């Protein structure tokens, strides 16, 4: 059974568990609209993050989810849309 809401705190936790954080990047700062690349997360780290989100929340993410949602704010929104679609199905 999947959780109903994916939060920014969930994203931060999963990013840290899977890829850590670059020195000088404060994930507790105002990063909602910063691009993942600027935060030091490149494609491999984002693939790992996506896999962890899929397993933990019981959803399947589109291959382009990180390309289409390059910031934490847009990614959280996209994942919640996926979760909502799963619940509504």
C-alpha positions as CSV (number, residue, x, y, z in Angstrom):
1,X,0.0,0.0,0.0
2,X,1.4,3.4,-0.9
3,X,1.5,6.5,1.1
4,X,-0.9,9.2,0.1
5,X,1.4,12.2,0.1
6,X,5.0,12.8,-0.9
7,X,6.5,15.8,1.0
8,X,9.5,17.9,0.5
9,X,10.9,16.3,3.7
10,X,10.5,12.9,2.0
11,X,12.4,14.1,-0.9
12,X,15.3,15.5,1.2
13,X,15.5,12.3,3.2
14,X,15.6,10.1,0.0
15,X,18.2,12.4,-1.6
16,X,20.4,12.2,1.4
17,X,20.0,8.4,1.8
18,X,20.7,7.7,-1.9
19,X,23.2,10.3,-2.9
20,X,24.2,12.4,0.1
21,X,24.6,16.2,-0.4
22,X,27.4,18.2,-1.9
23,X,29.5,20.2,0.5
24,X,28.1,23.7,0.7
25,X,24.5,22.7,-0.2
26,X,22.1,23.1,2.7
27,X,19.0,21.0,1.9
28,X,17.3,22.7,4.8
29,X,17.7,26.0,3.1
30,X,15.4,27.7,0.5
31,X,16.0,25.2,-2.3
32,X,12.5,24.4,-3.5
33,X,13.0,26.3,-6.8
34,X,16.7,25.4,-7.3
35,X,17.5,23.0,-10.1
36,X,18.8,19.6,-9.0
37,X,21.9,20.1,-11.1
38,X,22.7,23.3,-9.2
39,X,22.3,21.3,-5.9
40,X,24.8,18.8,-7.1
41,X,22.5,16.0,-8.2
42,X,23.3,14.6,-11.6
43,X,21.5,11.9,-13.6
44,X,22.9,8.9,-11.7
45,X,21.9,10.3,-8.3
46,X,18.5,11.2,-9.7
47,X,18.0,7.7,-11.1
48,X,18.7,6.3,-7.7
49,X,16.4,8.8,-6.1
50,X,13.6,7.9,-8.5
51,X,14.1,4.2,-7.8
52,X,13.9,4.8,-4.0
53,X,10.7,6.9,-4.4
54,X,9.1,4.2,-6.6
55,X,9.8,1.4,-4.1
56,X,8.8,3.4,-1.0
57,X,5.7,4.9,-2.4
58,X,4.6,2.0,-4.7
59,X,4.4,4.0,-7.9
60,X,6.0,4.0,-11.3
61,X,7.6,7.3,-12.4
62,X,7.9,8.3,-16.0
63,X,11.4,8.2,-17.4
64,X,11.3,11.9,-17.9
65,X,10.1,12.9,-14.4
66,X,13.4,14.6,-13.5
67,X,13.9,16.2,-16.9
68,X,10.3,17.6,-16.8
69,X,10.6,18.6,-13.1
70,X,14.1,20.0,-12.6
71,X,13.4,21.5,-9.1
72,X,12.3,20.0,-5.8
73,X,9.0,21.9,-5.9
74,X,8.0,20.7,-9.3
75,X,9.1,17.1,-8.6
76,X,7.1,16.9,-5.3
77,X,4.0,18.1,-7.2
78,X,4.5,15.6,-10.0
79,X,5.0,12.7,-7.6
80,X,1.8,13.7,-5.7
81,X,-0.1,13.8,-9.0
82,X,1.1,10.2,-9.6
83,X,0.1,9.2,-6.2
84,X,-3.3,10.8,-6.6
85,X,-3.8,9.0,-9.9
86,X,-3.0,5.7,-8.2
87,X,-5.5,6.3,-5.4
88,X,-8.2,7.4,-7.9
89,X,-7.6,4.3,-10.1
